[in-house]
């Protein structure tokens, strides 16, 4: 099995519970969604320019970096053919594997992997145009190590995020982050919303890589 690797690089985690820590990123091609604010359009197509690597080659690259945090991203990594086989192979490495997923793919593909990958679900809100593709049942697959991230671009997005958080009691189950669509919503509006609504357990988070480097820079 060959995987379509659009990018592989070492950088800092830009977001998530390990934000600011070093990580090795494996970006796989292909995504079934077309979000209005997508910043990785070059990885959306399943036949995007890439290098073909099998699971052993990916594992060898990760080992050679000497980095112990691995992020599988995309695109939509869980939509990649044979993704479970790759996860099983990486589970044999002394690393922490994190998956960045849109929430539009059934998370049950990750069941039974030991140790389990850490999952970050990027729940798509109204301004993305893709909320109808979300699978709310995925929330039942999450543990205390996992995260639900809401990327907000409008006041409507903020209201919808609060509704979802409360409806599914997400802060009792996993980490919950709210992050802005880059340049679309004043940061103070998000901060004020979280505090005024008393959203205990919800963390506002910025994309560090877009602050450190130019927002359009690849490979960071």
N, C-alpha and C positions, 0 to 999 in steps of 0.2 A: 504494500500500500504506500503510495506516494502522496504527501500532503503539499498543498499549494501555499508556500510560505512567501508572502508579499514582502515582509520585513522581518529581520531579527537583529536585535541590538540590546545593548546594556545602557540603562539610564536610571533616573530616580523614579520611583512610583509617583505619579502626578496626583493621584487621588486614592481614596480608599483608606482602610485602617492602617496601612503601611506607607502612607504618603510621606515622601521625603527620604525613604529608605531605598537602597539600590535594588534593582530588579533586572532580570533578563526578560525581554519581551519577544514573543513569537506571534506575529500577526498573520492569520490565515485568510485566504481569499474567500469571498462570497458572503452575501447577506440577503435574506428574503425581504427585508424592509427597505424603505426609502424615506428616511426621516428628513424633515425640512431643513434641519440644521446640521446634518451629517458633516463631520470634518475629516472623514477618511473615505471620500468618494473613490479614491484610487484602489480601494480594496473591496468594493461592493460586488463586482462581477465575479462569478465563480471561475472565469477564465482571465482574470486580471493578470498582468505581467507578474511573474513570480519565479521562484526556484522550487524545483520538486525535490522534496526530502522525505525519506522514510523515517519511521519512529526512532530507529537506532541512530540515524544521523542527527536528528533533532536532539535526542538525549545526549549524544556526544558533544554537540555544540554547547548545550547548557552546562555540561560538566566542565568543559574547557574554560568557560567564563569564570568559574569559581564563585558564582553568585548563587545564593541559596533561596532567593525568592523568584519564582517564575510566573509570568502573566501570559496566559493565552488570550489573545484578543482578535479583533477582526476589523471589518466584516463581523460575522457572527460565527465564532469558533465552534459552537455546538451544532451548526448546520453542516460542518465539514464531514464528508464521507469518512467513516472509520475513526471518528473522534474518540469513541470509547477505547479503541485499541491504543491510541496515543496516550490517553489518560492512564491506562493500565501500565504502559511502559514507563511513563514518567513517575508513577507511584513507587517505582523501584529505586528511584534516585533519592539521595538525602536532601531533598528540597521541599519547599512549600509551594504548591501549585495553586494559582488563582485563575479563575475563569471569569472573563467579562462577557456577560451575555445580555441580550436585549429583553429577555422575558417572553419572546415569541416562540421559543423552542422548549419542548417538554424537558424538564430538568431530571426526569427519572433516568435518563441516560447515564447520570453520574452515580446512581445507586450501586452499592456493593463494592466500591473502589476503596481500598485501604492502603494508606490513609486517604480520606476523602478530600477532593479538591475544595478549596475555599471559593465560594460563588458570590459574585457581585451581579445583581440583577438591575439593569438600567430600565426601570419601568417607564414606558413612553407615555407622556402626557399629551393633552389636546393639541398644543402647538406643533408637536412632531408630525401630526397627521397619521400616526400609526397606533393610537391607543386601542383601536378596535382589534388589533392583532395580539394584544397581550393575553396571557394565560394566567388568570388569578390563582388557579389551583397550584401554580408553581410555588406560591408562598408556603404551602404545606411541606415543601421539600427543604426548606431552609432551617439552618441551625444557628446557634448563638455566635458562631464564627463567621457567618455569612452577612451580606449587606444588601439592602435595597437602596438604590440611588434614584432620586428624582431630579431630572434636569429641567429646570424651569425657565421659560422664556417670556411668560406673560403673567399678569395677576390671576387669570383663570387657571393657569398651571399650578400656582401656589394653592389655590382653593381646592383643586382636585387632589393634589398631593396630600393635603391635610385630611381630606375625606378618606382616601385610601389607607393612610396610616392608622386612622382611628377605626375604620371599618374592619380591618384585618388585625388590629392590635399588634402592629409590626414591631413597635419598640419593646414589646414583651418577648419577642422571638429572635430578633437579629439586630444588627446595627442598621441605622437609618440615616441617610445623608441627603441633603438638598444642595444642588450645585447649579449655578447659572449657565444658561446658554451664553456663550462668550459674547459680551457686548450688547446683550438684548434687554437686560433688566438691571436697574440700579442695585448694587450690592446692599445698600442700606435698606431697600424695600424687602429683600429676603430676610435680612437680619431682624428688621422690625416685625415682620410677619411671624417668624419663629418665636420671638419673645412675647409679642402681644397675644398670640394664640396659646401661649404656654405649652409649646410642643416639647415637653420634657423628653429627653433621650434622643432628640433629633439634632444632628450636627450639620451646620452649614460648612460646605467645603468648596474651595476654589481649585482650579486645575493648575497645579504648580508649574507644570511644564510649559504652559502658555504664558506664565508670568516670567519664568526664567529665560525662556527662549522666545523667538518670534512665534506667534500663534500658528503660523503656517509651516513651521519647520517640521520636517519628517525625521524619523529615527531618534526621537527624544521622548 
